[in-house]
Structure formats: C-alpha cells, structure tokens
Amino acid sequence: MGARTPSGRFGVGASLTLEELEGDPHALLARLREREPVSWVGALGGWLVTRRDLAMQVMRDPQTFTVDDPRFSTGQVVGSSMLTLDGDEHRRHRAPFAQPFRHGAVHARFTTLVTEQTERLIAEMQPAGGAELRRSLAAPLAVAVVTRALGIQHANAGAVLGWYEQIVAAVTDLTAGRPLGADGRDAYVALSAAIDPALDREPAASLLAAAAGDAGGLERERVISNAAVLLFGGIETTEGMIANAAWHLLSHPDQLGRVRASSGLLTNAVEESLRLEPAAAIVDRYATTDVELDGVPIARAELVRVSIAGANRDPAVFPDPDRFDVTRANARRHLAFAHGPHACIAMHLARLEANIALERLLSRLPALRLDPAAASSPRGLVFRKPPQLRVLWSPQSTSATAM
C-alpha cells in the first residue's frame, strides 16, 4: 500500500514515529491537520485523518469506511461484536444492550452505586495522605460498576483488571504493527469463562442473561464477545476519563480554583479534559471501495485511522485548542466517544462515574495535589492516560467539604 502513495506528498506523515505518537503527539498532529489532514503514515500502516469535519465524515459513513474487516484490532482479540460489525448485523448485536445504557436509565440505576463505591475507595485511601489514583480509585471503580452493570459481579475484581490490561496491551500491539501475543488470547479465554455462567440465569437477572435469552436473539458466543467489548470499553473509558481529568485539573491550579469556586463547572471540566486527551485517541476503519477523501485517493481495503486526538484540537472548532479551559462553551463538541453508529454505547455511564469520582475527590481530600516527585502526563498510542497518577493530600482533615 505504501508504494502507491504519491512520492513526497505526505512528508509530515512519513516522518512520524510510533514513539512520537505514543508520547506527546499534539504538535505533530497539528502540523498534519494543517498540511496533510488525510496523510499516509507509514508507522501506522495506513491513512491518518486529523481534521474534525473529515473525521466525522469517516465515522458516520460505514458503507464507505467500515469496521467489518478481519484486521480490526479488537476483533482479533475478542471476536465478532457490535464493535466490529456494520449495518443490520451491528444493530442486531447492539440492540440488546442499548436500553440500559440510555441517559435516564443509567442515572436511575447507577448513581447510588457509583457514589457508594467512590466513597468506599476514597475512605480506604484517606489515612495515607497519598495514593496512585489509577490503581486506588479510577480502575477499581470502573471494574466494580461495569461488572455490576453486566451482572458478573461474582468475578474477581483483581482478575478482571488483569485480563483487561492484557487485552489493552494486545490491542495496542496490533495497532503498532506487532503480532498478537498469547497473553491477549489467554486473557480473553479467562474472561469468557468468567462471563459464561451469567448467561444461564433468568433473563431478568442481568443484562447478559437478557441478551442471551430468546428476546435478545444473540448466540452465546456473540453475547460473550459483546460483553468483553463492554467490559473492556467500560473500564478503559472510565479509568482514562478520571485519570486524565484529575491530571488536567491538578496541573492547572487556576482552572482547579475556578471549579472549586463554582462546582457547576466540574461537568464542563470533564468534557474539556476529554477533548484534550480522549481516552481512545485513534479509531480504525477500512475503505470498502476506491474513494477520495479531501482530494486524497484511498484504495479499497486500505486502513483509514481517525485521530480523535487530532480532531479534538481542530482550531476551526475550538479556538486556542491546546488550552485547558473549564469554561469553554463548546467543549462537549469533542469526539472522544466517537461519532455515528459506533458512538460509545456506555458514554452516559462513563460520564456519571467520572463526574462523581472527581466531585468526591475534590470534596473529601483537602489540598489534593500532584506528587512532585512522580510527575506523569498522559501517553499512549491508542489509549491515553498517565502511566501512573500519584497524588498527595492533607490526611489530618478528610471530612466532606465544599469544593
């Protein structure tokens, strides 16, 4: 595929390395967006789309840019699911899970659970005066909530987190052009074994049992694949949202001060964090036919990668796009949850968890701040978040206070 690329036309894309894309890619993505909004990036083995309008065009046109391809990274790890199908089959797989994840249903069913789990995790952290937030709060909260949502709360939380991390690593390896290792396959096998018993309960017992019942209409193997996608996405999106939002707020004391002075700004701060560092930075599509995108000829079956990270900093939509501004009026126009038929099914649950977690953190932990001895910023090729997020607070006073 690289041989048919016009010589010299995509100089910026040709120069990119995986290391640059995994670290702090935003200046490079800005150059691509300005000069080569559809560019051949050899390091990624395909085209990279960085402009917001073009990103939306690709994601809302599954007839031309599909996920239904055996090369799709997540599909190689967990099999066929709503994430790897388009058209009628996509709707058949997504429909049994859609209703419980609608906005009203999520808030009615999960607000109390999320609040209780958040309070429990913060109470466990409080006496120490410091913690690594991903492991102490973001990840265990996400695991507790999504396993309850799917009806597999019997599964060991530590094991679930381990399987999830192996699946994340496998998807990242495939995106980077590395082969799928045994760890990713083994993690999915173990996860499937943990999920399987839930399918035999009465349909009213859990979301998975309902999907596997006659009304759900999905084959047992496909229910498990979709459950793995929901579990994987539910943990990854939420953990990344909480970690990145905490990092953004604590890295910008002026913006944190605004949120503390006006708690109503917290929701917008979470959206602004999603815009600047989407938990999933890249989504994949495959061209179903020869097509032109912004005047660039793309051949049938070629890989087209949409840079959510690039689209979210498009200055045509977001003035001063690299600035973290908790009062940004259009922050919610980000594409962090994708767009079109494959928009994240659990976005309302992820938002609920992130907002409650951040609100309780700021209220319960006085003088919450980043640990200066362990500085860390978001990074990652596909999934972006701080490798670790070490924070400190004043342990002597941890009663609930106003933000």
DANOR-V257879 format. One record per run of one state. SS is the DSSP state (H for helix, E for strand, L for the rest). FROM is the first residue (numbers start at 1). LEN is the number of residues. If there is no record, write none. Layout:
SS	FROM	LEN
SS	FROM	LEN
This chain:
L	1	1
H	2	3
L	5	6
H	11	5
L	16	2
H	18	5
L	23	3
H	26	10
L	36	2
E	38	4
H	42	3
L	45	1
E	46	4
L	50	2
H	52	8
L	60	5
E	65	2
L	67	6
H	73	6
L	79	3
H	82	3
L	85	2
H	87	15
L	102	1
H	103	24
L	127	3
E	130	3
H	133	18
L	151	6
H	157	19
L	176	6
H	182	19
L	201	2
H	203	3
L	206	1
H	207	6
L	213	7
H	220	32
L	252	1
H	253	9
L	262	1
H	263	14
L	277	3
E	280	1
L	281	1
E	282	6
L	288	3
E	291	3
L	294	2
E	296	3
L	299	4
E	303	5
H	308	4
L	312	19
H	331	3
L	334	6
H	340	3
L	343	4
H	347	18
L	365	4
E	369	2
L	371	1
H	372	3
L	375	3
E	378	2
L	380	3
E	383	1
L	384	1
E	385	2
L	387	3
E	390	3
L	393	11
